[in-house]
């Protein structure tokens, strides 16, 4: 499933979607960036409540399909601009991290 398809099926809001056709093959939930770098799988949907600029670097290094900012977390303009520049997709939702993971788990 692509990032665009995931966003549509889960009612996720686009924040930065420079590569909406990137594949998503599973999910990962976590907020400790060093942990995510070592454990998130390529092309996963990474669910987090972190919103600082470092999420873009971690997502790029781990080659995740997208970052999903859960629980109404927002990204500032610098994070959005950097994500677009680096080709990192960011979506957002009001759902909790748990609800987001369950919703994605039912689809993928």
C-alpha positions as CSV (number, residue, x, y, z in Angstrom):
1,X,0.0,0.0,0.0
2,X,1.3,3.5,-0.8
3,X,1.5,6.4,1.6
4,X,-1.3,8.1,-0.2
5,X,-3.5,5.0,0.0
6,X,-2.7,4.6,3.7
7,X,-3.6,8.3,4.4
8,X,-6.9,7.9,2.6
9,X,-7.9,4.6,4.2
10,X,-7.0,5.7,7.7
11,X,-8.2,9.4,7.4
12,X,-4.7,10.6,8.1
13,X,-3.8,14.3,7.3
14,X,-1.0,15.1,5.0
15,X,1.7,17.3,6.6
16,X,4.5,16.7,4.1
17,X,4.1,14.2,1.3
18,X,6.9,14.6,-1.2
19,X,6.7,10.9,-2.2
20,X,3.1,9.7,-1.7
21,X,3.7,6.7,-3.9
22,X,6.3,5.3,-1.5
23,X,5.3,1.8,-0.3
24,X,4.3,1.1,3.3
25,X,4.8,-2.4,4.5
26,X,4.0,-2.6,8.2
27,X,4.2,-0.3,11.2
28,X,6.4,0.7,14.1
29,X,5.5,2.8,17.2
30,X,8.2,4.5,19.3
31,X,9.5,7.8,20.6
32,X,13.1,7.0,21.5
33,X,14.9,8.1,18.4
34,X,18.0,5.8,18.8
35,X,15.7,2.9,19.4
36,X,13.7,3.7,16.3
37,X,16.9,4.0,14.2
38,X,17.9,0.5,15.1
39,X,14.6,-1.2,15.0
40,X,12.1,0.4,12.6
41,X,12.0,-1.6,9.3
42,X,12.3,-0.1,5.9
43,X,9.0,1.1,4.4
44,X,7.2,1.0,7.7
45,X,4.8,3.6,9.0
46,X,6.5,5.1,12.0
47,X,4.0,6.2,14.7
48,X,5.3,8.8,17.1
49,X,4.5,11.8,19.2
50,X,7.9,13.4,18.7
51,X,7.9,16.3,16.3
52,X,11.3,17.9,16.4
53,X,13.6,18.1,13.4
54,X,15.4,14.9,14.4
55,X,12.5,12.8,13.3
56,X,13.3,13.6,9.7
57,X,16.9,12.5,10.1
58,X,15.8,9.2,11.8
59,X,13.1,8.6,9.2
60,X,15.6,9.1,6.4
61,X,18.3,6.9,8.0
62,X,15.8,4.1,8.6
63,X,14.1,4.6,5.2
64,X,10.6,4.5,6.7
65,X,7.6,4.9,4.4
66,X,6.2,7.7,6.5
67,X,6.1,9.2,9.9
68,X,2.7,9.5,11.5
69,X,2.3,12.1,14.2
70,X,-0.3,10.8,16.6
71,X,-2.5,12.4,19.2
72,X,-2.8,15.8,17.5
73,X,0.9,16.5,17.5
74,X,1.9,19.1,14.9
75,X,5.2,19.8,13.1
76,X,6.6,23.2,12.8
77,X,7.5,24.8,9.4
78,X,11.2,23.9,9.6
79,X,10.4,20.2,10.1
80,X,7.9,20.3,7.2
81,X,10.3,22.1,4.9
82,X,13.1,19.7,5.8
83,X,10.9,16.7,5.3
84,X,9.9,17.9,1.8
85,X,13.5,18.6,1.0
86,X,14.7,15.1,2.2
87,X,11.8,13.2,0.7
88,X,10.3,12.1,4.0
89,X,6.5,11.7,4.2
90,X,4.8,13.0,7.3
91,X,1.1,12.4,8.1
92,X,-0.9,13.3,11.3
93,X,-3.9,12.1,13.2
94,X,-5.9,12.9,16.3
95,X,-6.0,9.2,17.1
96,X,-3.8,7.9,19.9
97,X,-0.6,6.0,19.0
98,X,-2.3,2.8,20.0
99,X,-5.5,3.5,17.9
100,X,-3.3,4.4,15.0
101,X,-1.3,1.2,15.3
102,X,-4.5,-0.9,15.5
103,X,-6.0,0.8,12.5
104,X,-2.9,0.3,10.4
105,X,-2.5,-3.3,11.6
106,X,-5.9,-4.1,10.3
107,X,-4.9,-2.9,6.8
108,X,-1.3,-4.1,6.4
